[in-house]
Amino acid sequence: MTVITRRRHSAAALVAATALALSLGACSSSGSGSSAASKAPTAAPSSAAAPATASGAAMSDQPFGTACAAVPKDGAGSFTGMAKDPLATAASNNPLLSTLVTAVKQAGLVDTLNSAQNITVFAPTNDAFAKLPKATLDAVLADKDKLTKILTYHVVPQRLAPTALTGGHKTLETGNVTVTGATPDFTVNDSAKVLCGNVQTANATVYIVDTVLMPAS
């Protein structure tokens, strides 16, 4: 009887010990999970992607310069209108270039400039021609050969984007022009400032300048 009683007490003690161990294990597991959760790094809040901005390449496709504001906003003389026409026709619709157009007609270069492909033109404004003494301008306009020489000196036989403008370039007249600076401040031959650049016509890229360029004699 005593042996049986002892066995029952041992069994009861074993059950109690097992239950206690299981209880402690559960508490330890729960505490561990809570601690791990508290120590887990919080995910950084996602931020919206920054809006895309125009790239330098895209910006280089746009006209630039203070005189661009004087170009008509719409119609044949606007940037959009000029882009549809060949050079001489486009220039005839731009009020800044009426003296240049007169000179081109006087030299008989309308068809030449309209049919040329992929050229760059440094186009003097009316004020640029007005800088010349009247006697000099009249004499140039009356001398077709000299006028042709001057006008073709303003033409480079390739399209030059603003990123390719700086440097020396051979002209149709065969002389060279040298451009210094960077967008939006370019100077041609150390004298002519680009007032409105990267103006597109159907066959040319135009840089409107404030001074008439003179080739070497």
Backbone torsions as a table, in degrees:
resi	resn	phi	psi	omega
1	MET	NA	-43.5	179.6
2	THR	-63.0	-39.9	179.7
3	VAL	-63.3	-43.7	-179.2
4	ILE	-62.9	-42.3	-179.6
5	THR	-62.5	-42.4	179.5
6	ARG	-62.8	-40.6	179.5
7	ARG	-62.4	-40.7	179.0
8	ARG	-63.3	-41.9	179.6
9	HIS	-63.5	-40.5	179.7
10	SER	-63.5	-44.2	-179.3
11	ALA	-63.0	-43.1	-179.6
12	ALA	-63.1	-41.2	179.3
13	ALA	-63.6	-39.7	-179.9
14	LEU	-64.5	-42.4	178.4
15	VAL	-62.8	-43.1	-179.4
16	ALA	-63.6	-41.6	-179.1
17	ALA	-65.0	-42.5	179.8
18	THR	-63.3	-43.4	179.9
19	ALA	-62.6	-40.9	179.8
20	LEU	-64.1	-42.0	-179.9
21	ALA	-62.7	-44.7	179.2
22	LEU	-62.1	-40.2	-179.5
23	SER	-64.5	-43.8	179.3
24	LEU	-64.3	-38.9	179.0
25	GLY	-62.6	-41.3	-179.3
26	ALA	-64.7	-43.8	-179.8
27	CYS	-62.9	-42.9	180.0
28	SER	-62.1	-42.8	-179.2
29	SER	-63.3	-43.1	-179.1
30	SER	-64.4	-43.8	-179.5
31	GLY	-64.2	-40.4	-179.8
32	SER	-61.7	-44.1	-179.5
33	GLY	-63.8	-41.0	-179.1
34	SER	-64.6	-41.3	-179.9
35	SER	-64.8	-42.3	-179.5
36	ALA	-63.0	-40.0	-178.9
37	ALA	-64.8	-38.4	-178.0
38	SER	-70.9	-27.7	-178.9
39	LYS	-88.5	-13.4	-177.3
40	ALA	-64.7	134.6	-179.2
41	PRO	-64.2	138.1	177.8
42	THR	-78.5	131.5	-178.7
43	ALA	-63.7	134.2	179.0
44	ALA	-66.5	138.1	179.7
45	PRO	-62.3	136.8	-178.8
46	SER	-72.6	139.3	179.0
47	SER	-109.2	147.7	179.6
48	ALA	-67.2	145.3	179.6
49	ALA	-64.7	143.7	178.9
50	ALA	-65.7	141.8	-179.9
51	PRO	-63.4	143.8	-179.1
52	ALA	-67.4	140.7	176.7
53	THR	-114.0	161.0	-178.7
54	ALA	-65.1	135.5	179.9
55	SER	-78.3	167.0	177.3
56	GLY	-59.8	-36.3	179.3
57	ALA	-63.0	-42.0	-179.5
58	ALA	-66.4	-41.1	-179.1
59	MET	-64.1	-35.3	-178.3
60	SER	-68.4	-10.6	178.1
61	ASP	-84.7	-6.3	-174.4
62	GLN	-100.4	146.7	172.6
63	PRO	-61.8	150.1	-179.8
64	PHE	-142.8	155.8	175.0
65	GLY	121.9	155.5	-174.8
66	THR	-64.3	-34.2	-177.0
67	ALA	-76.2	-9.4	179.3
68	CYS	-62.4	-24.6	-179.9
69	ALA	-67.0	-21.4	-179.1
70	ALA	-84.5	-8.8	178.1
71	VAL	-75.5	135.3	-179.8
72	PRO	-53.4	145.8	-177.7
73	LYS	-76.8	-25.7	178.7
74	ASP	-148.1	174.2	-178.9
75	GLY	89.8	-174.3	-174.5
76	ALA	-64.5	-27.3	-179.1
77	GLY	-89.3	-0.3	178.5
78	SER	-78.7	170.5	177.8
79	PHE	-59.0	-42.4	180.0
80	THR	-66.2	-42.2	-179.9
81	GLY	-66.4	-42.5	-179.7
82	MET	-63.8	-33.8	-178.6
83	ALA	-64.8	-18.3	-178.1
84	LYS	-88.6	-17.8	-174.2
85	ASP	-111.3	153.9	173.2
86	PRO	-67.9	166.7	-166.7
87	LEU	-51.2	-59.4	-174.5
88	ALA	-61.2	-39.5	178.5
89	THR	-66.1	-45.0	-179.9
90	ALA	-61.6	-43.3	-179.3
91	ALA	-64.0	-34.2	-179.1
92	SER	-65.6	-19.2	179.7
93	ASN	-95.3	-2.0	-178.9
94	ASN	-101.6	117.9	-175.7
95	PRO	-63.5	-18.3	179.1
96	LEU	-75.7	-15.5	-168.8
97	LEU	-119.0	22.5	-174.8
98	SER	-65.8	-36.4	178.4
99	THR	-68.1	-39.0	176.5
100	LEU	-60.7	-42.3	-179.9
101	VAL	-63.1	-40.6	176.8
102	THR	-60.0	-42.6	-179.9
103	ALA	-66.1	-40.5	179.3
104	VAL	-63.2	-42.3	177.8
105	LYS	-65.1	-41.3	-179.0
106	GLN	-62.7	-34.6	-179.2
107	ALA	-85.3	-6.0	-179.1
108	GLY	70.4	33.4	-175.9
109	LEU	-104.6	7.2	-177.1
110	VAL	-58.5	-53.0	-178.4
111	ASP	-64.5	-38.5	-179.8
112	THR	-60.8	-46.3	-177.6
113	LEU	-75.5	-29.0	178.1
114	ASN	-75.2	-29.0	-176.7
115	SER	-94.8	-15.4	178.7
116	ALA	-63.9	148.5	-178.3
117	GLN	-114.2	134.9	172.8
118	ASN	53.6	67.0	178.4
119	ILE	-119.4	164.5	172.9
120	THR	-119.8	135.4	-177.4
121	VAL	-126.2	129.2	170.4
122	PHE	-93.1	106.7	-169.9
123	ALA	-102.2	110.1	178.7
124	PRO	-69.1	139.7	177.3
125	THR	-75.1	171.7	174.3
126	ASN	-57.8	-40.3	180.0
127	ASP	-66.1	-31.7	177.9
128	ALA	-64.2	-44.2	177.1
129	PHE	-66.4	-33.4	-179.3
130	ALA	-67.6	-19.0	176.6
131	LYS	-68.1	-26.4	-179.8
132	LEU	-72.7	140.2	174.1
133	PRO	-55.8	141.7	-175.8
134	LYS	-56.0	-40.4	-179.5
135	ALA	-63.2	-39.1	179.1
136	THR	-67.0	-45.5	179.9
137	LEU	-62.4	-44.2	179.5
138	ASP	-62.3	-39.4	-179.3
139	ALA	-67.0	-40.6	179.1
140	VAL	-65.3	-44.8	-179.5
141	LEU	-64.2	-25.8	-179.2
142	ALA	-87.2	-10.9	-178.0
143	ASP	-111.4	97.5	-173.1
144	LYS	-59.8	-41.3	-178.6
145	ASP	-64.3	-45.7	-179.9
146	LYS	-67.0	-39.6	179.3
147	LEU	-63.4	-42.3	178.6
148	THR	-62.1	-41.0	179.4
149	LYS	-61.6	-43.6	-179.4
150	ILE	-67.6	-46.0	-176.8
151	LEU	-66.4	-41.9	-179.4
152	THR	-70.9	-18.3	174.5
153	TYR	-69.9	-16.5	178.9
154	HIS	-90.6	2.2	-173.9
155	VAL	-118.1	127.0	175.3
156	VAL	-107.2	130.0	-173.7
157	PRO	-78.0	44.8	172.8
158	GLN	-164.0	153.0	176.4
159	ARG	-77.2	129.7	178.5
160	LEU	-116.0	113.2	173.6
161	ALA	-73.3	161.2	178.3
162	PRO	-52.9	-34.8	-179.1
163	THR	-70.5	-15.4	-179.4
164	ALA	-112.8	6.5	-171.4
165	LEU	-76.3	-38.0	-177.8
166	THR	-65.3	134.1	179.4
167	GLY	126.5	-171.2	179.9
168	GLY	-96.6	141.8	-178.5
169	HIS	-138.8	132.6	177.4
170	LYS	-78.9	138.1	-176.7
171	THR	-102.0	172.6	176.0
172	LEU	-64.0	-26.1	178.3
173	GLU	-73.5	-13.4	-179.9
174	THR	90.9	-12.0	173.7
175	GLY	-79.8	174.0	-178.9
176	ASN	-110.9	144.4	168.9
177	VAL	-112.2	149.2	-179.8
178	THR	-122.7	126.2	-178.4
179	VAL	-110.8	132.3	176.5
180	THR	-121.5	162.5	177.0
181	GLY	102.7	-166.6	-179.7
182	ALA	-153.3	161.9	-179.0
183	THR	-54.7	128.5	5.0
184	PRO	-100.9	12.9	-173.9
185	ASP	-109.7	92.6	177.4
186	PHE	-112.6	147.0	175.4
187	THR	-131.0	136.3	-179.7
188	VAL	-106.7	128.4	179.6
189	ASN	52.3	35.2	176.8
190	ASP	58.9	15.7	-176.9
191	SER	-137.9	-36.8	-174.6
192	ALA	-98.8	119.8	178.5
193	LYS	-87.5	137.4	174.7
194	VAL	-77.7	118.6	-177.8
195	LEU	-93.6	-33.1	177.7
196	CYS	-150.3	112.0	-172.5
197	GLY	-114.6	165.2	177.0
198	ASN	63.0	37.5	175.6
199	VAL	-84.9	127.8	-175.0
200	GLN	-99.4	137.4	166.6
201	THR	-119.4	180.0	-176.8
202	ALA	-61.9	-27.5	-176.1
203	ASN	-130.3	7.5	-174.8
204	ALA	-149.9	159.1	168.6
205	THR	-110.4	127.9	-172.2
206	VAL	-113.5	136.1	172.3
207	TYR	-120.3	110.0	-178.2
208	ILE	-78.7	125.5	-174.4
209	VAL	-120.0	161.6	-173.7
210	ASP	-96.7	4.4	-177.3
211	THR	-143.9	141.6	175.8
212	VAL	-75.6	130.4	179.6
213	LEU	-84.1	135.2	-179.3
214	MET	-114.6	122.5	178.4
215	PRO	-72.2	161.7	176.9
216	ALA	-63.9	145.1	-177.8
217	SER	-65.7	NA	NA
